[in-house]
């Protein structure tokens, strides 16, 4: 799903705005802008309508500010209250959608003038066009997914629907959504730090680590096998797999891999599949090896262990 659909939040599509709770402190945001050498620019309403040019660093800083705003307790409280007032825990009614759009806009127009955009509907539209042009960038995409999760009404599901088992993905778009969710989670700093610890431990146990040089020789298998990785990944996977019809168990993870492997003939799925395995520490050769193995699986069988 593109940035435009996430941030534009058309009245007819309230559920399209959902995402991950990636948190960025205001100090980190300020540092992003400071490092770029580009101070935020406040553009008054009467300023020229020339196209606003934003570097990638500042675009990421803008996304992080929006993410912090959407994840703030007061915003989340207002979002939940909106759903309660309209008795609409799924966010499907026109009344909810209208209020939802206004709520999101109220935060957007406060933030975007610091990046040169007009604090108006037109300014928001221009911001969306900027992100549309950058949608192929993986860093921009990860923040896009995070914003989607921050605006999600998933937690507002009613008890009556809690026992319904979601269907497994049956379309390319749904499979891509699941894989992107993995990519965003595996890209988080905490996860990557833990993954590096596992790789160092494997290097030492295999004898590839040089105490004198303080670094390791390359793993000849490109970390195709890495002890502890499956357990580390499962700690985050178990939180969202049930949303896609898979059990929150290690067998559920294997079933999910088998299921997604059915779609590997599609270039977009193939690329994303390799990208998330790269985030799991595999080399490009190991990613290709894993993908080939997954594509040859008996879909009723067991997926290879990571």
Beta strands, then each sheet from edge to edge (+ up, - down):
strand 1: 209-210
strand 2: 215-216
sheet 1: 1+ 2-
end
